[in-house]
Amino acid sequence: SQGAVAAFKFTAANGKALLEPAWLSRNMHLAEPAVIANGVVFSYGSGEDATQATADIGLSYNTAVNRAAHGSRAVLYALDARTGDELWSSGDQIATFNHFSSLAVANGRVYIGTYTSKERSQGIYRSELDVKTGQLSEPKLAAELANPTFLNISPNGKFLYAIGETADQGPKKDEGSITAYKIDPQSGNLTKLNSMTSGGGGGLGSGVAVRRDPGFGPAGRGSGG
């Protein structure tokens, strides 16, 4: 197996909380964290070539060029939360792999980032959710952004925040970016509001957290590894 989603049931015995295996999903090429909405589990296999080093060139292998050359494609899945049965998959609709990313769900849509290239992918994509069947529409471009990874949506569902893993921002051109978008409630498309640097590390391994407190926005930090 290259990866999967595992579900567990909470039970109690002798006054202690226990976890019991419930189901294991189909194989996914490097399964990433899942999100749940309306009884449907959404996850994806990133399709990334996760090789960190090779015998001939060592750590020099670990570059975006090699990941793009040897990776496959990200595949988005919708699974029945009770059984793990596959309800839908994007198949070959996403043209490129993903890297250190996450899904975001809002207003009946699922958003996913992609590693970008001129020929294959342009940024953040969205799929419409059919709440009756759990199926998603063909992914469509919601906003152009270089290498969007972690995504998060504000509690009111009106804004989306994304990390851009580029290492070309900031005074030394070694930082990534955090970009805020307004979500169009009708189309689901994203309108850029503003962008700031991620504080180092090219955005690699960064995440975005959104607080519910009024006046607080996203927080992100690049780990550099």
N, C-alpha and C positions, 0 to 999 in steps of 0.2 A: 504494500500500500504506500502511495506517495503522500497520503494525508486524508483526513476525514473529519466529520463533525460527530462528537459523541454526546449523547443525552443521558441524564441520570434522573432517578426519582428520589425525592426526599421521603424517608420513612423514619419511624421511631421504634426503638427497642430498649427496654430497661431504662427508660428515661433519657436515652441518648439519641441524637439525630444521626441518621445514617444516609449514605448515598448508595443507591443500587443502580447498576447499568440498566438503561431502558432500550436504547438502540444505537447502532453505529451506521452512519450514512454510507453511501457509495464512495468509491475512491475519488479523491480530488487531488490534482497536481499542486502540491503545497497549499493545503487548505488554510484559509485565513479566518480571523474572528467573525463570528456570526452575529446577526441581529434578528430580533423576533418582532413580528407585527401581525395582528389578527390571526393568530394561530399558525402562522407560516414562519419557518426558519429560513433566513436568507444567508447564504455564504458563497464563497467562491474559491476556486483554485487559482492561484496567481499565475501559474504557468512559467514562473521564473526559473532560470538556471541559477541555483543557489550555490554553485561551486565557489569556494573561497580561494582555493589555491590549487595549483597543479605541480607535478614533479619537475617539469621542465622550466617553468618561469615563476614558480612560487606564488606569492601574493599579487604579483603583477597581473595575474589573470583576472582579478576581481575588479572589472571595469564595466561601465554601462554598455560599451561597445560589445564586449563578450557576452554580457547578459542578453543583449538584443539578438546577437548572432546565434546563440545556442538555446535560448528560451523558446517556449511555444506561444500559447495565448491564454489569457485569463478566461475562465468560464464561470458564469454566475449561475447559482442553483437556488431553486425554491423547494423546500422540503416540508412535508406535513409534520408539525411539531409533535403530534401524538405518536406517530409511527416511524418517522424518518423517511417515508416513501418520497421519491422524487416526483414533484408536481410539474417542474419545468426546468429547462436549462437553456443558456444562451448559445450553446453549441459553438459554431465558428463565427458568431456575429461580432465578437470583440477581436480586433485584429492584432493586438499585441499583449505582452505580459504585463503584470503589475508588480510593484515593489514596495514593501512596508506600507501597505495601505489599509483602508477600512471602508465598510459600507455605511451609508447614512440613509435613513428612511424618514420621509415627511410628506404629508398631504397626498397619500396614495401613490408615492413614487419612491424608487430606490435609486440612489446616486452612487457611482463608483468612479474612482480615479484610474488613470492608465499612464504607463510610461510612454512618453510621446516621441514621435518621429514624424517627419514631413510626409512620409509615404503611408504610415499605418494608423496613427492615432493623434488626436489634437488636444486632449485634456479630460475634462469631467463629463461623464455620460449619465443619462437618466433613462429609466424604464418605467412605464406605467404599470401599476399593479391592479390586477383583477381580483378584488377581495373575495369573490365567490369561488374561484378556481385556484387562486394562488399563483397564477401564471403572470408573466411579465411580458411587456411588449418588446420589440426589437430596440436595443439601446440606441439613443440618439444623442448627439453632442449638445450639452447644456451650456458649456463655457469652455473657451480655450485657455489652457494654463499648462506651462511646461512642467512635466513630471509631477502631477498632483498625487500625493500619497494619502496621509490621514485626513479624513473629512469629519466634520461634526456640524450639527444643526441646532440652532437656538431652541429653547423650550417652547417658544410660541410658533415654531415652524416657519418663520418668515425669513431667516437668514442662514446661510451656509458658510462655513469657514474651512479653508483648505491649506494644507502645507504644500509648498512647491519645492521639490528637492532638486536644486539647480547648481548651488555653489558658485553663483555669479552675481550675488547681491552684496550690499554693504561696502564700506570704504575699501576693504581689501579684496573684494570680489570673491569671498569664500563662504558666504552665508546663503541660506535658502530664504524662502519667503512665506508669509502668512497672508492670505487674501480673504477679504470678506465680500460676500455676494448677497444681493437681495433675490429671493426666490419669487418668480412670477407665479401667483396662485393658479392661474389658468393654464399656462403652457408648461410650467415647471422649469423654464429657462432661467439662467442665472445672469444677473447684471452686477458687474464689479462695482463695489463701493470704494474700497481703498486697499492698500497693501503695505506691509511693513516687513523688515528683515526678521529672520528667526533667531538671530543672536549667536550664530556659529554652527559649524558642522554641516553646512550645506543643506540643512533641513533633514539630514539623514537620521532616522530613528526618532524624529520629532512627533509630537502628538498635539491635539487641540482639545482643550477642556473649556466648556462654557458653563459659567455659574448662573444660577437663577436670580441672584441679587441684582436689583436695578443698578445700572451704571457700571456693571462689570462685563467685559467682553472676553474674547478668547485669550488663552495663554498657551504659548508653545515654546519648546526649547529643543535645539539641535544637540544630539549627543555626540555626533561625529563618529559613531560606530554602531 
